[in-house]
Structure formats: C-alpha cells, structure tokens
Amino acid sequence: MVVGVLLAAALLTGAAGALLLLRAAHGRPAVTSADELLPPPVGDHIEALDSAQALRRGISLTLGCALLLLSAVATTWYGPERTAPMTQVTTPVGTLCGSTVRIAHGTLVLKTAAGEVTVDLNRASSLRASSACP
C-alpha cells in the first residue's frame, strides 16, 4: 500500500513538474488579443519572470518526483522481509506447525522450533497453510 501511494505521488509530482518545465520553455499556452498586449519591453520582462518561476518550480517538482520514486524502490527492496508460509498438520498425536522443508513418498518434513519433524501424511487428519504458527 505504501509503495502504491509513493508511486502515485511520484506520478502526480512528475506530471506537474513536466508541465511547469514546458511552461518555462514555451510560454503560457493562451491566446491574447492584440489590444491586451503589453509594450514589448514590459511584456517580455513579465514573461521572463514568470518563466523563471515556472522553471524553478518545475525543477523542484521533478527532483521531488525522483525522490518519491527512490523512496518507493527503497521500500520494496529494503522493507521488511516476508515470512515464509507455515503449514499446520493435525495428526492423532497432536498438531505440528512449521515451514515446509520437503514432501516426498507420502511424508512431509516440517522445520519447527524443535527441529525437523517428519509427518506421515497418511495419518494426517488436516493440513492447513497459515501465516504464522500459534
């Protein structure tokens, strides 16, 4: 969930940064009638100031996008490891729980807290996967 939020934030931040960089490079995308135009030195100066501001914001947002992407990758690479799935086996003797080591010839070998235990699957009454042992 955290990675999804980071990636969505990176997408939005990167898009906003790209639009601002386009604005800085090509000007404001608008049509202005000739009677509303400012005199050339004043209009050019105002446009230069607006473009410089868009450029600064665009650079900041694209760097923020890169930081969010880096955070998403770091979360997936260096986040907590998934625990191995556990297997619970109920037999007439009792219930055993541990990670599966191997299954062969009708037997299941579980790695439990007490060590490796071999279970005869012909005698098992139930077999259940769980995320953790009780």
Secondary structure, DSSP 8 states (H G I E B T S, - for coil): -HHHHHHHHHHHHHHHHHHHHHHHHH-------GGG---HHHHHHHHHHHHHHHHHHHHHHHHHHHHHHHHHHHHHHHS------EEEEE-SS-EEEEEEEEEETTEEEEEETTEEEEEETTS-SEEEEESS--
